[in-house]
């Protein structure tokens, strides 16, 4: 019965499970493995399909899946080494009941990472150094690789080729592009293609954390270094040792903290707040911004020396308005996630719906596309999204005879100019010249719709 239930999931269901960055195993009540997703193969470094048909009680008697089947109870945060794997994993397992009967179990797991093992050993050796729960929440397996970045546009392909090449080095990378273009996806793919992929990937949004807290977030602090510092905290740079730290929205970082970041990049060392010991780390930095750093430098809002240190390899990620021909590929990649969110299978979009998306200017880029698809998937009646299910919130297409506000018309012309000339600095200069405005004015207008 349980095996037939798994088979009934169908192609879309398997696509949803295969899109998960976590490894997934399903077993029936007797312990026979009936399903393994693609991430299982990536994490455990062996073919998950060869595991199907094997019995978990024999192959991994100490694992989370075995424990769930034996006890009928969920298991959380179990650390163990799966058969054939090269690194330990952290697993969460859950029983599956039908008509109040235990019919099987499912386990989700991620690679534990060297930093978590190091912190475990540190906590055992020194009881006065607690493992920081907030910091550990940021340590995770980067979920994307380059094969998961959807699109065939030539500008996107060039960006991927450059990113693949730089992934093999330890060079600092600066990802540039509008908000919502997928800079985090590129950062995760670079990490997953590098020699650091078995170590932590930590994402810090510099714009989301107050300046007063960002320094302690980066570098940690010693017990008693300020009011409320009741215990030592290990910062993200220390947690990311041997791995990668992704500094998102780097253009919003406070000038004082920029100087400390420059020191880490140059010397590979820092001090915790309130500390005197120099801590050495080997952490790769990937930074990202949607702002004009060159303009910020002229306004003395960004350090020139830090800019040169970050801008070793610069990768420009094209906005969606410049690659609307990629929309069918992106939609297909997003549909499993959308189906999971709306709680039912969405098979695809009708041709008129795709055409409607391709005529839009996408000020919010792929992030906006994902939100619009989720809304359409929630509102549509059947398994296919129609054009009438799609609500485009800001910029309309310029259909013959249509009337739009002057603000919408302005944004549409800016989008068309960028599509024609490109989103590089040189392209934006040409776009500003064609629109009859200064480059500074163009950047100001672009920020209004990001």
C-alpha positions in Angstrom: 0.0 0.0 0.0 2.8 2.4 0.9 4.7 1.7 -2.3 1.6 2.4 -4.4 1.1 5.6 -2.5 4.6 6.8 -3.4 4.1 5.8 -7.1 0.9 7.9 -7.1 2.8 11.1 -6.3 3.4 11.6 -10.0 6.0 13.5 -12.0 5.2 16.9 -10.5 5.4 15.5 -7.0 8.8 14.0 -7.7 9.9 17.3 -9.3 9.0 19.1 -6.1 10.9 16.6 -3.9 13.9 16.7 -6.3 14.0 20.5 -6.1 14.6 20.4 -2.4 18.2 21.2 -1.3 17.7 18.6 1.5 18.3 14.9 1.0 15.1 12.9 1.3 14.6 9.2 1.9 11.3 7.3 2.1 10.9 3.9 3.6 8.0 1.6 4.2 7.1 0.0 7.6 9.5 -2.9 7.0 12.4 -0.5 6.4 12.5 -1.0 2.6 13.6 2.2 0.9 11.1 3.2 -1.8 12.4 6.7 -2.8 15.6 8.8 -2.8 15.7 12.4 -4.2 18.5 14.0 -6.3 19.9 15.9 -3.3 20.6 12.6 -1.6 23.0 11.8 -4.4 24.7 15.2 -4.1 25.1 15.1 -0.3 26.0 11.4 0.2 28.2 11.2 -2.9 26.6 8.0 -4.1 23.7 7.0 -6.4 20.4 7.4 -4.5 18.6 5.1 -7.0 20.9 2.2 -5.9 19.5 2.7 -2.4 16.0 2.1 -3.5 15.0 -1.5 -2.6 17.6 -1.8 0.1 16.6 -2.2 3.8 17.4 0.6 6.1 17.6 -1.7 9.1 20.6 -3.4 7.5 22.3 -0.5 5.7 22.0 2.2 8.4 20.8 0.7 11.7 21.9 3.8 13.6 20.3 6.4 11.3 17.3 8.7 12.0 15.0 6.7 9.6 15.6 3.5 11.5 15.0 5.2 14.8 11.6 6.6 13.6 10.5 3.2 12.3 11.4 1.5 15.6 9.8 4.1 17.9 7.1 5.6 15.8 8.2 9.0 17.1 9.8 12.0 15.2 13.6 12.5 15.4 15.2 15.9 15.3 18.8 17.0 14.7 20.3 13.5 14.7 23.9 13.6 13.5 25.3 10.5 11.8 27.3 9.3 8.8 25.1 7.7 6.1 26.5 4.6 4.3 29.0 5.7 1.6 28.9 9.4 2.6 32.0 11.4 3.0 30.6 13.8 5.7 28.2 13.6 8.6 24.6 14.9 8.2 22.0 16.4 10.4 18.7 14.6 10.0 15.1 15.1 10.9 12.8 12.1 10.6 9.0 11.7 10.8 6.6 8.8 10.9 3.9 8.5 8.2 0.5 7.3 9.4 -2.5 6.2 7.3 -5.8 5.4 9.2 -3.8 5.7 12.5 -1.4 2.9 11.3 2.3 3.4 10.9 3.0 2.7 7.2 6.5 4.2 6.8 8.8 7.1 7.5 10.5 10.0 5.8 13.9 11.7 6.6 15.2 15.1 5.6 18.9 15.8 6.0 21.7 18.3 5.3 25.5 18.1 5.5 26.6 18.9 9.0 29.6 20.9 7.9 33.0 21.2 9.5 32.2 24.3 11.5 29.4 22.6 13.4 31.6 19.7 14.3 34.3 22.1 15.4 31.9 24.1 17.6 30.6 20.8 19.1 34.2 19.9 20.1 34.9 23.4 21.3 31.8 23.4 23.5 32.7 20.0 25.0 36.3 21.1 25.7 35.4 24.5 27.2 32.1 24.7 29.0 32.5 28.5 29.3 32.3 28.9 25.4 28.7 28.2 24.4 27.8 27.2 20.9 25.9 30.3 19.6 22.4 29.2 18.5 21.8 32.4 16.5 25.0 31.9 14.6 24.4 28.3 13.9 21.0 29.2 12.3 23.0 30.9 9.5 25.2 27.9 8.7 23.6 25.9 6.0 24.2 24.0 2.8 24.0 26.3 -0.2 21.1 25.0 -2.1 21.9 26.0 -5.7 24.4 25.1 -8.3 24.8 26.5 -11.8 22.6 23.8 -13.4 19.6 25.1 -11.4 19.9 28.7 -12.8 17.3 28.7 -15.5 17.8 30.5 -18.8 19.4 30.5 -22.2 20.0 34.3 -22.6 23.5 35.1 -23.9 24.2 37.7 -21.2 23.2 35.2 -18.5 25.4 32.5 -20.1 28.4 34.8 -20.1 27.8 35.6 -16.4 27.6 31.8 -15.6 30.8 31.0 -17.5 32.7 33.7 -15.6 31.2 32.6 -12.3 32.1 28.9 -13.0 35.7 30.0 -13.7 36.1 32.1 -10.6 34.6 29.4 -8.4 37.7 27.3 -8.8 39.8 30.1 -7.2 39.7 31.8 -3.8 39.3 35.3 -5.3 36.9 37.8 -3.8 33.8 38.2 -6.0 31.5 41.2 -6.4 28.0 40.3 -7.8 26.3 43.3 -9.4 22.7 43.6 -10.5 19.3 44.9 -9.7 17.3 43.7 -6.8 15.7 40.3 -7.4 18.0 39.2 -10.3 19.3 36.2 -8.4 22.6 37.3 -6.9 22.2 34.9 -4.0 21.7 32.0 -6.4 25.0 32.9 -8.0 26.7 33.1 -4.7 25.4 29.7 -3.6 26.4 28.2 -7.0 29.9 29.6 -6.7 30.3 28.1 -3.3 28.9 24.7 -4.3 31.3 24.6 -7.3 34.3 25.5 -5.2 36.7 23.4 -3.1 34.9 25.0 0.0 31.6 23.3 -0.7 31.9 20.9 2.3 32.3 23.9 4.6 29.8 26.5 5.8 28.0 29.0 3.6 26.8 32.0 5.6 24.5 34.7 4.2 24.5 38.1 5.9 22.2 40.9 4.6 24.1 44.1 5.5 21.0 46.2 4.9 18.8 44.2 7.2 21.0 44.3 10.4 21.3 47.7 12.2 24.8 49.2 12.0 25.1 49.0 15.8 24.7 45.2 15.7 26.5 44.4 12.5 30.0 44.5 14.0 29.2 42.0 16.7 27.4 39.9 14.1 30.6 39.8 12.0 33.2 39.4 14.6 31.5 38.3 17.8 32.3 39.5 21.3 33.8 38.5 24.6 31.8 38.0 27.8 31.3 41.3 29.6 32.5 43.5 26.6 29.3 45.5 26.9 26.1 45.6 29.0 24.1 42.5 28.2 27.1 40.5 26.9 26.6 37.7 29.4 28.5 35.1 27.4 31.0 34.9 24.6 29.6 35.0 21.0 31.4 33.6 18.0 30.9 35.9 14.9 30.0 34.9 11.4 33.5 35.3 10.0 34.7 32.8 12.6 31.9 30.4 11.9 32.6 30.6 8.1 36.2 29.6 8.5 37.3 27.5 5.5 33.9 28.3 3.9 32.2 31.2 2.3 30.5 34.4 3.7 28.1 36.1 1.4 27.8 39.8 2.2 24.5 40.9 0.5 23.7 44.6 0.0 27.4 45.6 0.7 26.7 49.1 -0.5 24.6 49.8 2.7 27.4 49.0 5.1 28.5 51.7 7.6 31.8 53.4 6.8 33.4 52.5 10.2 32.6 48.8 9.7 34.0 49.0 6.1 37.4 49.7 7.6 37.2 46.6 9.8 36.1 44.5 6.9 39.0 45.7 4.8 41.4 44.6 7.6 39.9 41.1 7.5 40.2 40.9 3.7 43.8 42.1 3.8 45.1 40.3 6.8 42.7 37.4 7.3 42.4 38.3 11.0 40.3 40.3 13.5 39.5 40.7 17.1 36.2 40.0 18.8 34.6 43.0 20.5 36.2 43.4 23.9 39.0 41.0 23.0 42.7 41.3 22.6 43.5 38.1 20.8 44.0 38.2 17.0 41.8 35.5 15.4 43.0 34.1 12.0 40.4 32.9 9.6 40.4 31.5 6.0 37.1 32.7 4.8 36.2 33.5 1.2 34.1 36.6 0.7 31.4 37.0 -2.0 29.8 40.4 -2.0 26.7 41.7 -3.8 25.1 45.1 -4.4 22.3 46.7 -6.5 23.8 50.1 -5.9 26.4 52.2 -7.9 29.5 51.8 -5.7 31.4 54.2 -7.9 28.9 56.9 -7.2 28.9 56.1 -3.5 32.7 56.5 -3.6 32.4 60.0 -5.0 30.0 60.9 -2.3 32.4 59.5 0.3 29.8 56.9 1.4 32.0 53.9 0.3 35.7 53.4 0.8 37.7 53.3 -2.4 40.3 50.8 -1.0 37.5 48.4 0.1 36.0 48.7 -3.4 39.2 47.7 -5.1 39.6 44.8 -2.6 36.1 43.5 -3.3 36.1 44.2 -7.0 38.7 41.5 -7.9 36.2 39.7 -10.1 33.0 41.6 -10.9 30.0 39.7 -12.4 27.1 41.6 -13.8 23.8 39.7 -13.6 21.3 40.9 -16.3 17.8 42.1 -15.2 14.8 40.1 -16.3 13.7 42.9 -18.6 16.8 42.2 -20.8 16.1 38.5 -21.0 12.3 38.1 -21.3 13.0 35.2 -23.7 14.1 33.3 -20.6 10.7 33.6 -18.9 9.4 30.2 -20.1 12.5 28.5 -18.7 12.3 30.4 -15.4 8.6 29.7 -15.0 9.2 25.9 -15.6 11.9 26.0 -12.9 9.6 27.8 -10.4 6.5 25.7 -10.9 7.4 22.9 -8.5 8.0 25.4 -5.7 4.8 27.3 -6.5 2.9 24.0 -6.5 4.2 23.2 -3.1 3.3 26.6 -1.7 -0.3 26.7 -3.1 -0.9 23.0 -2.0 -1.8 21.6 -5.4 -0.3 20.7 -8.8 0.2 23.6 -11.3 1.2 22.0 -14.6 2.0 25.1 -16.5 0.9 28.4 -18.1 -1.2 28.8 -21.2 0.5 30.5 -24.2 -1.4 33.8 -23.7 -0.3 33.8 -20.1 3.3 33.4 -21.1 2.9 36.2 -23.7 1.5 38.5 -21.0 4.5 37.9 -18.8 6.9 38.5 -21.7 5.3 41.9 -22.5 5.9 43.2 -18.9 8.9 45.2 -17.8 9.7 43.5 -14.5 11.0 46.2 -12.2 11.2 43.6 -9.4 12.9 41.0 -11.7 12.7 37.2 -10.9 11.5 37.8 -7.3 8.5 39.7 -8.6 7.9 37.0 -11.2 7.8 34.3 -8.4 5.4 36.4 -6.4 3.1 36.9 -9.4 3.1 33.2 -10.2 2.3 32.3 -6.6 -0.7 34.6 -6.7 -1.8 33.3 -10.0 -1.4 29.7 -8.8 -3.6 30.5 -5.8 -6.3 32.1 -7.9 -6.5 29.8 -10.9 -9.3 27.3 -11.2 -7.5 24.3 -12.7 -4.0 23.0 -13.2 -3.1 25.6 -15.8 -2.6 29.3 -15.2 -4.5 31.5 -17.7 -3.7 35.1 -18.7 -6.7 36.4 -16.6 -5.1 34.8 -13.5 -2.1 37.0 -13.8 -2.1 40.4 -12.2 0.8 42.7 -13.1 1.0 45.3 -10.4 3.1 48.2 -11.7 4.2 48.5 -15.3 1.6 47.7 -18.1 2.5 46.7 -21.6 2.1 49.5 -24.1 -0.9 48.2 -26.1 -2.2 50.4 -28.8 -4.6 53.0 -27.4 -3.9 52.2 -23.8 -3.6 55.1 -21.3 -1.1 55.0 -18.5 0.1 57.4 -15.9 3.2 59.6 -16.6 5.1 57.8 -13.9 4.3 54.4 -15.4 5.3 55.7 -18.9 8.6 57.0 -17.5 9.4 53.6 -15.9 8.5 51.8 -19.1 10.8 54.0 -21.2 13.6 53.5 -18.7 13.1 49.7 -18.9 13.1 49.8 -22.7 16.3 51.9 -22.8 18.0 49.4 -20.4 16.8 46.5 -22.5 18.3 48.2 -25.6 21.6 49.4 -24.2 22.2 46.9 -21.3 22.5 47.3 -17.5 26.3 47.7 -17.4 27.8 51.0 -16.4 28.4 51.9 -20.1 24.9 50.7 -21.0 23.3 52.9 -18.3 25.3 55.9 -19.5 23.9 55.3 -23.1 20.4 54.8 -21.7 20.6 58.1 -19.7 21.8 59.9 -22.7 19.0 58.5 -24.9 16.4 59.5 -22.2 17.8 63.0 -21.8 18.7 62.6 -18.1 21.9 62.4 -16.1 23.3 59.1 -14.9 22.7 60.1 -11.3 19.0 60.8 -12.1 18.7 57.4 -13.8 20.0 55.6 -10.7 17.6 57.5 -8.5 14.7 56.5 -10.7 15.8 52.9 -10.8 15.9 52.7 -7.0 12.2 53.8 -6.8 11.1 50.6 -8.5 13.5 48.1 -6.8 
